[in-house]
Amino acid sequence: MKFAFAPVLAVGVFALPVSAMAGGIMLYEVGTDNVGLANAGAAARAQGPSTLASNVAGMALLKGTQITAAGQLLHSNLEFHTDSDTNIDGGNSGNALEWLPGGSFFVTQELNDGWSVGFAAYGDFGLSLNYDNDWQGRYFLQNGTIAGMTLMPSVAYRINDQWAVGLGVRAFYAALDSKLAVDNDPYGVLDRPDGRMKYKDNDWALGGNLGVIYEPREGTRLGLSYTSEIHVKFEDRMDLEGLGPVATTALSNRGVLDANTQLDMNVPQTLTLSLFQQLDSQWALLASLNWQDWSRFGEIGIDLDSPNPHSATLEADYKDTWHASVGAQYRFDPQWLWNMGLGYDSSAVSDHNRTLTVPMSDNWRLGTGFTYSLDKNTDINFSYELVWMGDMPIDQQKPLPANDPKRVSGEFDDAWIQAFAASATWRF
């Protein structure tokens, strides 16, 4: 059924804080050299243990024992500027994403008879938004985080000189933390300060990664990688602070106070096709196409376990996204490798459906980076990527009070996110 109990939504019970990367919130950026390539060739490169995050079959092409440790910082310009149609008092939003750290770890081990095993730990899902608490959009969201971490044991098999296949089992940890203000004076007669509504929970779920690499001749590789949908469930009571009598009565009448609230969502399945072509001893060309099933993520199951129970589906009208990227690698000498890439991602939401909790859009990615070989067994990489989202207009309303709904209108001007990544790879 469609979402039927709109008054509950009106006070922001189910605000889901997500942000804009990879068309949705599925990150290509996990601190590795892939950042400098804007994801070009990701499922076909198989140039180090981080292939576990992009195509598990690539592990079968790696020799001996290899380890990669990586870290990155994300920084953005995500400041919302309201216009004259906004009817809520308050200040500016501030920059919603200042600095966000991340990291990853990968290890692969070649066995006998074409078999390889590996393990990966990385976070490729979610971002965090932190608006100023007293800003004009505080009744829609003040701050929140949705994040996912993958722990993945994997196995791969080199069938022959041309074909390799791989399988990874994902133990996926998801966390949701959201806070927004509640208007204790919706009709402007009580002169009460705002209350607060918080929701926080985490969950473990399982998924899988499948991959295949085809190498018709030396220097040419095609890679196909699939990641399964993962169903996560958040279940907790809402933490309500400082609510006045109007908000308390409204929530109590609908069974929200002291109710156990369950949110069900689906981390999208994805499919990536990549090409790696070594032209000569110096140059290589790379390309990727990617599909992500964001229409399923937009269907949020909601259950209130209370004396007056509710069950419904919040349909956010998301749509699937597409990614395309091209890149190149240039080797100056045996020690230095230069990466460069350009990518485009479509948006999971239209301008009409964009919200302050989901400020995503189509975007362009421009990346570059350098890998330096300290010796034949040790590489270090430094990469940079700019994700350009441009202007993102939003016009959002809540139905309370009925005679003058709260409205926030304006746009994120010249929005961008940049990623700084550093990694080291050791071979034994």
Summary of the structure (lengths in Angstrom):
residues: 428
radius of gyration: 23.3
end to end distance: 56.3
largest distance: 77.8
contacts: 1621
relative contact order: 0.21
helix: 8%
strand: 58%
